Amino acid sequence: MRKMKKNTAQRMSMLRSMTTDIIMHGQVVTTMAKAKDLKSFVEKIITRAARSGGIASRRLVSKEISSKEAVGTLFRDIGPKYSARPGGYTRIIKLGRRRGDGAETCRIELV
């Protein structure tokens, strides 16, 4: 996992926030480095929702995602959709460089 000039609490907060956005909106536009870290974080959470929809899984996911609405959407809509899929729930699409600082941007979205 990349540090991205952030301490652990800030980095985890950023990943949790972007995970909530992906679950609610289906996509997020961000930098390439953040998207690569986010991909593994999101896929682990979706796998937990897709494999078993039990109360224990819901509680473990709720520790990572604070929005009850996002957890409900994950277990109600997204989890069953990907239950037969063995992984690879997200894709990263390059968008080019950002004008201000030249950072490579991309869109990470659910497949």
N, C-alpha and C positions, 0 to 999 in steps of 0.2 A: 504494500500500500504506500502510495506517495504521501509525503508530509504536506506539500503545497504551502509551506511557510505558515502552518497553523498548528496549534497544539491539539492534543487528542480530542478534547471536549469540543473545540470549534469544528474540527474535521468531522466528527461523528454527527454533530448537529447539522452540518451542511448536508451530509449524505442522507440523513433521516428526512430532512426537509425536501430534498430533491426526489427521494423515493416516494414521499407522499404526493408530490406533484406528478410523477409518472403514473402512479396508480389512479389519481383523480382525472388527469388530462390526457394520458396516453403518450406524452412526449415532453421533452425538456431540451432547450437549446443551451449549450454550455461549452466549455473548452474541452479539448481532446483529453487532457490529463484527468480532469474531473470525471468525464464520461467513462473512461476506462476503469476507474475505481468504482464508480457508481454501478457499472454493469454487474460486477461480481456481487455487490451488496444487494441489489434488487433481485438478482436471480436466486440467491439463497432464500430470500423472503418468499418469493413466488413459489419456489419448490416446496417450502414448508406448507403453504396454503394449498397447493395442487395435490400433494401426496396424501395428506390426511387433514380433514377439515374439523378435527376434534377440538375440544375445549383447551387442551394443553397446547396445541399448535397456535390457537388463537391468542392465548395468553403470552406465549413466547414472541409472537409477532407484535402484540400490543406493547411489549417492552421496547421495541425498535421504532414503532410508528405511533405517535401520540394521538393522531386523529381517529376517533371512533368511526367516522364516516368512511375514511380510507380503508380501515380494517374491514368494515362491512362490505365495501365494494370488492376488496381483494378476495374475501372468502365466498361472496355471493356470485360475482361475475367472472373475475379473472382466474381464480383457482380452478373451477370446473372446466373452463375453456382450455387450460393447459394440462389437464390431468393425464392425458395420453401422450403428451410430448415429453421426450427424455431430457430436455434442457434447451438452451438457446432461445430464451423468451424475449430478448431485446436485440435491437440492431443499432449500429452507430453509422450515421451518414455524415460525411464530411461536407461542410458548407463553405470553406475557404477561410481566409484570414480576417481577423477583426481589424477595423480601420484604426482604432486608437493606439493599440499597442502591438498589433501584428500577431496576436495569439491565434492559433488555429482553432476554429470553432466547429462544432458538429451538433447534430440533433440525435439524441438517443430516444428510441421509441419502442413500444411493445410490438412484437411481430403479430 
